[in-house]
Amino acid sequence: MTDLSVSGTPRYRFAIVGAGWRTTFYLRVASAASDRFHLSGVVARSRERAEEVTRAWGVEAHPGLESLLQGGRRPDFVVLSVPRSATVRWLEELTAAGLPVLCETPPGVDLPELLRVTELAARGPRVQVAEQYQYQPLHAARLALTDGGVIGTTSMVSLSVAHDYHGFSLMRRHLQMTGEPAVLRASTLRSTIESGFGTSGPRRTPGTTEEIRTVGLVDFGSSFGLYDFAGEQYFSYIRSPHVSIRGSIGEISDRTVRRLLTLDEPISEELRREETGLEGDLGGRSLRGISFGDRWSYKNPFPGARLSDDEIAIATCLELMGRYAEGGPAFYGLADAAQDHYLSLCLHQAATTGDAVHAVTQPWAGALLDASAVGGILPSPVLEDHGTSRRTV
């Protein structure tokens, strides 16, 4: 049974299978939002790695699932954060144990594995996928505008913000696509750029690296998506993210929204980050939300928590997963994850062969969430703003 926090709201207990770099994001979220989430344990690949995690983070770590479940209450759900090659095996083991699972990535390396997971999903396990980009504040603010019809019917989306399935999840959301057929054409561009920072922090010496950029056009028939991304972008000092969304009565270009207010009255408005802790504000650094004119386009569900935008998005996935594990609505299931990963596989096939690739409707199409509802309704603020109070895991 879910705990209650001091404020009387649910406090979800979760465990993590996997102890790699991506797991550290969940550890930071558990620390910063400890009155919403309690991390009950981590399963590492070996006893040595489990001991390293315990020393570094002060959390209980285990060399296997069996020891995690012994001697304590079962978690409300488990975050599965392992290499994609091991995801399907772990997913089958966890669901066989009756545990709700939040997968860190879409399970399955290729189409046969995606179909295998679809068969698993048909048996009814409670599984969702942590597709967090739709919950990153600025992306969520843009989605609120396109979902709300602010720029009319969207016909073209150009995204240079995220790789593979992440990019396609945003593309489908903005274009209101589900499992429709598509034609994909793509090319790979290679160039030399200045190297960036790494997962361990700033670079120590100057140098260059090869940028491998994939640019693709996705033709859905009634609308188009442009995919433009290089993996180096995530850690580059000199490559910026870009988003362009064109609609029938307006467009969104990064943070600028241009639209018609009346018959012959075009206006431009900005999506603005509203933050605390700036200049003379002594409340501590935190994101309040994204404003659009005189209203909120996005409100941070975790105000006061010291979280990056990506960590806010991960916390949102954890919140929605806690509700889902208790019987709440789905927000991004195995079918949607399979569809976005399938489209990314088609894109890379097109880039490799130079030929157009036809993505066809797959068996999971009937289980896809309505395009306007993928991700569900963002939770209202669920964490009080505690200013600079100290938090621990």
N, C-alpha and C positions, 0 to 999 in steps of 0.2 A: 504494500500500500504506500502511496506517495506521502512523503512528509509534508508538514506545513511549516512555512517560514514564520518568522516573528510577526510579519504583517498579516498572516492568515492565508496567504496565497500558496498554491502548490509548490513544493520544492522537489524537483525530480532527481531520482537516483539513477545514475548511468555508469556503465563500465565501458572500457575501451579494449578492443582486441587489436594489438599492434602498438609498437613503441618507436615509430620512426619520426622523421622531422614533422610530418603533418599532424601527428598526435600532439605536438607541443602547442598547437593552436587551441585545441580543446582543453588542455591543461591551463592555459592562460585564461580562457573563458570561465572555467570552473573557479579559478581564483578570484577573478574580478567580479563575478556575479554569483558569489557563494550562497546568497540567500534565495537563488533560483535553482541552482544545480549543485548536487553533491556527487562527486566522483568516488564511487565505491571501490574501484580497483582497475588495474591495467594488466592485460595479458601480454607478455613479451615473448620473443622467439626462443629465449633460453633463460636459464637461471641467472647467468652472468648479466644479461641485458636487464632482467627484472631488478637485480640489485642496483644497477646503474640508475635506473629510473627512480627507485626508492630514495637513493642518496641525493639525486638531483632535485626531486620535486616533493619528497616527503609523502608520497602516496603509496598505498599498498600495491605491489606488483607481483605477478604470478607467472610461472613458466607454462601454465596450461589452463584451459577453461575449467577443468574439474576442480582445481584448487581455488579458483576464483569463487565458485558457487558453494564451496564448503564453508561451514561455520558462520554463515551470515545470511542476511536477507538477500533475495534475488533482486537485481537492479530492475528498474522500470523498463529499461531498454539497454541495448548494447550498441556502441558505435564501432563499426567494423572499418578499420583503417590499416589495411595491409596491401601489398602489391596486387595489382589487378589479376595477375596470374594465379594468385591464391584466393581470390575473393569468392569464387563459386564454391570451392570446397568448404571454406569457413561459413559461408551463408547457409549451406545445407546443414552443417553441424549445429549452428546456432538456432536455426528455425526448428530443427528436430528436437532441440532442448526446450522448445516453447518460448523462446525469448524474442521479443520484438527487436528488430534490427534497423539501424540507420547506417547505410553503406556510405563510406566516404567518397567512393567513385562508382560509376556504373559498372556492375559486374559483367565480366565477359571480355575476352580479348578480341574475338572475332564474331561473325554472324552466327556460326553454329553454337557458340557459347551463349550468345544473347537469346537464341531460341531455346536453349536448355533452361536458362533462367526464366523465360516466359512460361515454360511448362511448370517450373517450380511455383511461380506466382499464381498460376491457376489453381494450385492446391490450397491457397488462402493464407499463407503466412503473413504476419504483420511486418512488412518491410517497406521502408522508404529510402530515398537516396538524398544525401546532403548536397543538393545542387544549390550552392549558396549565392551565386552571382545575382540571381533575381532579388536577393535580399540585401545586397550591398546598397548603402543609402542612395547614392546617385542613380544607380540602375533602377532601384525601387521607385524613386521619384519620377523617372522617365516613364516607367511602366504604368504608374498611376495616371499619367497624362494621356498616354495612348489608350489605355483601358477606358478612360473617361471620355474619349472622343474629342479631346481638346484640339487636336490637329486633324480631326476627321478620320477617314478610312486610310490606313497606312498601306502604301504600295511598294515602298522601297526602304530597306534598312541596310546601312553600311556599318560594320562593326570591326574595330581593331582594338579589342579589349581583352580577349581571352581565347584560349586554345580549344580546339576540338569540340567536345560535347557542351562545354560551358558557352562557347560562342553560339552554338546552334540552339541552346535552350533560350537564350535571349532573342535570337532571330525568330524562332517560332512564336514566342510570346508577343513580340511587337507586331508580327504579321498575322496573328491569330490563326496559325496553322496547327494541325494535329498530325495525322499520318498520311497526308496527301502525297501522291507521286511527285517527284521532282527530277529535274535534269541538272547535273552538276558538271561544270567545267572549271579546271584549275591549273595553275602553274606554280612552280617553285622558283624563287629568286634567291640567289646567293650573293652576299657582299661582305666586305670586311668592315667592322665597326670597332670603336673603342669598347673594351670590356667593361662590365658593370660589377656590381657587388654580388655577394653570394649568400647562401642560407646562413652562414656563420657571421656575416657582417660585412663592413666595407672592405674593398680590395686593398691589398698591401703594396702592390707594385703596379706600375702602368703596363698596359698591354692591349692587344687586340684579340678579337674573336670572330668567327664566321657567323654571320647572321643568316639563318635559313628561314625565309619568309614564304608562306603559302598564301596565294591570292586566288580566290575562287568566286564564281558566280553561280548562285543557286536559283533556278527558274522553277517557281511553284505554279506557273501558268498565269495566275491572276496577280502575282506579286513576285518581287525579286529580293534576294538577299545577297549582299557582298561580304565575303569573309576575307579578312586581311590580318594575318598575325604571324609573328615569329616568337619562339619561346624565349629568346633573349630579352624580349620586351619586359617580362616580369621583373628583371633585375637590372634594367638599364637606366643609366643616368640621362640618356639622350633620346629615348624613344617614348613618346607620349601616347596614351590611349585616346581613341577618337570614336565618336558615335554620331551617325547622321540618320535621322528618321524622317521620311517624307510622307506627308498625308495630304488629303484632298483639300484641306483648308489651312494648312500650316506645315511647319517642319520644326524639328529639334536638331540643333547642331551643338553637340557637346552640352554646354549649360545654357545656351541661348534658345529661346522658343519664339518663333515668328509665326504669327497667325492673323487672320482677319477678324477684327472685332465687330465691324458692321460691313455693309456692302462695299464701301470704298475706304476702309479705315484699317490699314495694316499696323500692327504694333509688335514690338519686341520686348520680351521680358526675360529675366534671368532666374535660373535655379540657384538659390543662394544657400550656402552652408551656414547654419546658425549654431554657434558654439559658445560654451562657457569657458572661463579660464583665460580669456584674452585681455590684453591691456590691463585695466584696473580691476577686472572681475576676479575675485579671490575664491570663487566657488570650486575651483579645480577644473582641469581640462576635460571636456566631454562634449560630444555632439548632441545637440537638442533635436535637430532634424534638418530637412531641406524645405525652404519656403519658396513659394511661387506667387509673386505679387503679394496680396494681403492674406494668403492662406497657406496652410501646410500642404506640400505635396507628399511629404514623408515625415513621420515622427519616429525617432529612435525609441524602440521598446525598452532599451536599457540605459536611460539617461543617468549620468553619474558614474557608470562603470568605465574604467580606463581601458577602452577597447579600440583597436583599429577598425576601419570599415569592414575588412574581411572577417575580423573576429565578431563584429556586430552581426554580420550575416550568418556566421556559424552559430552564434548564440540563438538567433532566430530559428534556425533549423532545429536546434536542441529543444527550444520551447514548443515548436509545432510537433516535434516527435513525441515529447512528453504527453501532449494532448491526444495525439494519434494513438499512442500505446494504451491510453485510457478509454479508447473508443471514439475519439474525435475524427475529424475528416482527414482524408489523404491530402497531401500537398505536393508530392513529386515521387511517384511510385516507380516500380521496375519498368513498366511499359514506357513511361516518358523518358526514363534514363536510356532504355534500349533504343528508342527512336532517335534521340540526339546523338548517341554514340554511333548508330548505324549511318546517319547522315555524315558524320565525320569520317567514317571508314570509306564511304563513297567519294568524299572530297579528296582524300589522300590517294585513292585509286586513280581518280581523274588526273591529279597532279603527277603521279608516277607514269601513267601511260600516255598522257596527252590527249586521250579520247574522252568524249562526253560519257558520263555514267548516269544511267537511269535508276533512280531510287524508286522502288515499288512499294506498294502497301504491304505491310508485314502482318503476321498473325496476331501481334499484340495491339493492333490498331483499335480494336474494340474496347481495350482497357485504358486507352489514353484519356487523361482528364480533358474536359472542355478547355479550349485554347484560352478563353478569357478567365479561367479559374485555376489554371496551373499555378501552384504555389499557394493557393488559398488566400484568405484574407489575412493581411499582416496583423499581428497582435497589437492591441493598444499598449501603451507603456506598462510593463509588468514589473518594473524595478523602480523603487524610489531613488531619487537623486540624493546620495549620501555624501556628496561633496568629496572631501579628501580622506574619508574614513578608510582605515586599513582593512584589506581583505586577504583571506588565505584560502587555500584549497581545503 
